[in-house]
Amino acid sequence: MACPPRVEAVLHQPGSWGWIPVTDIAQLRTFVLAHDEEGYLWVKAAAVPTYRVPNESDEIPGAIVFHLDGGIGLWVHPKSYKRLGSRSRTDMQSGPDGPDAWIPINEVTDELPAFVAKSC
């Protein structure tokens, strides 16, 4: 399975997945994952995933994005939920980052997907 170069590539690569931080590690105020005012989750299209699982000992272990037919799935480490950003849906759809800067999450899973756990 391949780890795509950007999150947006997950949409087009069946079987692909990758770890992403919830926030930009260098700038804790720059969010990679965020929820809108209706509670929907979004991921930054330009985020660069890596081929690893979240480290339990990290304060903010991050999340796993993975390919779904017709979209992107997400598993967020429980310790990372407290760091999810909040942005308006309008900003994510057509805001200052551009109309394709954020991708809506189609499904959130409670557990790390089995195909991800098996490949690590």
C-alpha positions in Angstrom: 0.0 0.0 0.0 1.2 3.5 -0.8 1.4 6.5 1.3 0.3 9.4 -0.9 2.4 12.6 -1.3 -0.6 14.8 -0.2 -3.9 14.0 1.5 -5.7 15.0 -1.7 -4.1 12.0 -3.4 -5.8 9.6 -1.0 -9.0 10.3 -2.9 -7.6 8.7 -6.0 -5.4 5.8 -4.6 -7.4 2.8 -3.3 -5.7 1.2 -0.4 -3.7 4.3 0.5 -3.5 5.8 3.9 -1.2 7.9 6.1 -0.7 9.5 9.4 -1.2 13.2 9.7 -0.8 15.6 12.7 -3.9 17.3 14.0 -2.1 20.6 14.0 1.0 21.7 12.2 3.8 20.6 14.6 5.8 23.8 14.0 2.8 26.1 14.5 0.2 24.7 16.9 -2.4 27.2 15.7 -2.2 26.0 12.1 -4.8 23.2 11.8 -4.5 20.2 9.5 -7.9 18.8 10.8 -10.8 21.0 11.8 -14.5 20.8 12.4 -17.1 23.3 11.1 -20.0 24.9 12.9 -22.2 21.8 12.1 -19.6 19.4 13.5 -18.4 18.0 10.2 -14.7 17.2 10.0 -12.4 18.5 7.2 -8.7 17.8 6.4 -6.3 20.1 4.7 -5.7 18.8 1.1 -2.0 19.8 1.0 -1.2 18.0 4.3 1.7 15.5 3.9 0.9 12.1 5.4 3.6 9.7 6.5 3.6 5.9 6.7 3.3 5.3 10.4 0.7 4.9 13.1 0.2 7.4 16.0 2.6 7.2 18.8 0.7 6.5 22.1 3.3 8.4 24.1 2.9 11.7 22.1 0.8 14.4 23.8 -1.0 14.8 20.4 -0.7 11.5 18.6 -2.5 12.6 15.4 -4.8 10.8 13.0 -4.9 8.4 10.1 -6.5 9.4 6.8 -7.4 6.6 4.4 -9.1 6.0 1.0 -12.8 5.2 0.8 -14.8 4.7 -2.3 -15.9 8.3 -3.1 -14.0 10.0 -0.3 -11.7 10.0 2.7 -12.0 8.2 5.9 -10.5 9.3 9.2 -9.5 7.8 12.5 -8.4 10.2 15.2 -6.4 9.1 18.2 -8.6 9.8 21.3 -5.9 12.0 22.8 -5.9 14.2 19.7 -9.6 15.2 19.7 -8.9 18.1 22.2 -6.6 19.7 19.6 -9.0 19.7 16.7 -9.4 23.2 15.2 -12.6 25.0 14.5 -13.3 26.9 11.2 -16.3 28.1 9.5 -17.7 25.9 6.6 -17.6 29.0 4.4 -13.9 29.5 5.0 -13.2 25.8 4.2 -15.2 25.9 1.0 -14.2 29.2 -0.4 -12.1 31.0 2.1 -8.6 32.6 2.0 -7.0 29.2 1.5 -8.9 28.7 -1.8 -11.9 26.5 -2.7 -10.0 23.2 -2.8 -7.8 23.7 0.2 -10.0 21.6 2.5 -11.6 18.2 1.9 -14.6 17.0 3.8 -14.2 13.7 5.7 -16.7 11.1 4.5 -16.5 8.7 7.4 -14.9 8.6 10.9 -14.1 5.3 12.5 -13.9 4.4 16.2 -11.0 2.0 15.7 -7.9 2.1 13.6 -8.8 0.4 10.3 -7.7 -3.3 10.2 -5.8 -2.9 6.9 -3.8 0.0 8.4 -3.0 -2.0 11.6 -1.9 -5.1 9.5 0.5 -3.1 7.3 2.5 -1.6 10.2 
